[in-house]
Amino acid sequence: MGYRPRFAISPTLLTRVEAVAALRERIQAAAVQVAWIPALQKDTRARNAHSSTAIEGNPLTLEQVRAVEAGRRGAELRLDPEAPRRRETPAGTDAFAAAFKGVRRRLVGGDGIALEEFPAKPAGHWARS
């Protein structure tokens, strides 16, 4: 038996579908002003860097990440001496361990598995060890 939808194609439904199609066309035809694109890309880069490194325990604020991207260094970053320092274990691994009980944590790079060693061995090696 074929699929039988639970609606009827009515003039009202067709009018609404046509309105949606017309709006879709307007949105697709709308051009983003080129002047905005570099600013949006720069903001996205900074937010992406901040979020991905914050997961690993980086204490820099979003504004400090933007300052680094702008080329400022050292005292110009206005680091807070009272800010929490990087932890031994990145914060993201604690959340992973809580979500996946019984699974061993593996840190690649830094004080963990050497970056050169990790891809050189098959995934099964790391699952067994």
C-alpha positions in Angstrom: 0.0 0.0 0.0 1.4 3.4 -0.9 1.9 6.4 1.3 -1.3 8.4 1.9 -0.7 11.8 3.5 -3.1 13.1 6.1 -3.9 16.4 4.4 -5.7 17.6 1.4 -4.2 20.0 -1.1 -6.5 23.0 -0.8 -6.3 26.5 -2.3 -5.2 27.8 1.1 -2.4 25.3 1.3 -1.2 26.1 -2.2 -1.3 29.9 -1.4 0.9 29.3 1.6 3.4 27.1 -0.2 3.6 29.7 -3.0 4.3 32.4 -0.4 7.0 30.3 1.2 8.6 29.7 -2.2 8.5 33.4 -3.0 10.2 34.3 0.3 12.8 31.6 -0.2 13.6 33.1 -3.6 14.0 36.6 -2.1 16.3 35.3 0.6 18.5 33.4 -1.9 18.7 36.4 -4.2 19.6 38.8 -1.4 23.3 39.6 -1.5 25.2 40.1 1.7 27.1 43.4 1.5 30.7 42.6 0.8 31.9 45.0 3.4 30.4 42.9 6.1 32.1 39.6 5.1 35.6 40.3 6.4 34.3 41.6 9.8 32.1 38.5 10.1 35.0 36.2 9.2 37.3 37.9 11.7 34.7 37.7 14.5 34.0 34.0 13.7 37.7 33.2 13.8 38.1 34.8 17.2 35.0 33.1 18.6 36.0 29.8 17.2 39.6 30.1 18.6 38.3 31.2 22.0 35.7 28.4 22.3 37.9 25.6 21.1 40.8 26.5 23.3 38.5 27.2 26.3 37.5 23.6 26.2 41.1 22.7 26.7 41.4 25.0 29.8 42.8 28.2 28.1 42.0 31.0 30.6 42.0 33.8 27.9 38.8 35.8 27.5 37.2 36.4 24.1 38.6 40.0 24.2 42.1 38.7 25.0 41.9 36.2 22.1 40.9 39.2 19.8 43.9 41.1 21.1 46.2 38.2 20.3 44.7 38.0 16.8 45.4 41.7 16.4 49.0 41.1 17.2 49.2 42.4 20.8 51.4 40.5 23.2 52.4 40.3 26.8 51.3 43.2 29.1 49.0 44.5 26.3 46.7 41.5 26.9 46.0 42.7 30.4 46.1 39.1 31.8 44.4 38.8 35.2 47.0 37.3 37.7 44.1 35.9 39.7 42.6 34.1 36.7 42.6 30.3 37.1 45.7 28.7 35.5 45.6 25.8 33.0 44.8 22.6 34.8 46.8 19.4 34.5 43.9 17.7 32.8 42.0 19.8 30.2 38.4 20.5 31.4 36.9 18.8 28.3 38.4 15.4 29.3 36.5 15.6 32.6 33.2 16.1 30.8 34.1 13.2 28.4 35.0 10.9 31.3 31.7 11.7 33.1 29.7 11.0 29.9 31.5 7.8 29.0 32.2 6.0 32.2 34.8 3.3 31.9 36.5 4.7 28.8 40.1 5.6 29.3 41.1 9.2 28.6 43.9 9.8 26.2 45.6 13.2 25.8 47.4 13.7 22.5 50.2 16.2 22.5 51.5 18.2 25.5 52.3 15.7 28.3 50.2 13.0 26.7 50.8 10.7 23.7 53.4 12.2 21.2 51.7 13.9 18.2 54.0 11.8 15.9 53.2 8.5 17.6 49.4 8.8 17.7 48.5 8.6 14.0 51.3 6.1 13.4 49.4 3.3 15.2 46.0 1.9 14.3 43.0 3.0 16.4 42.7 -0.5 17.9 46.1 -0.1 19.5 44.8 2.8 21.6 41.6 1.1 22.4 43.5 -1.9 23.9 46.2 0.0 25.7 
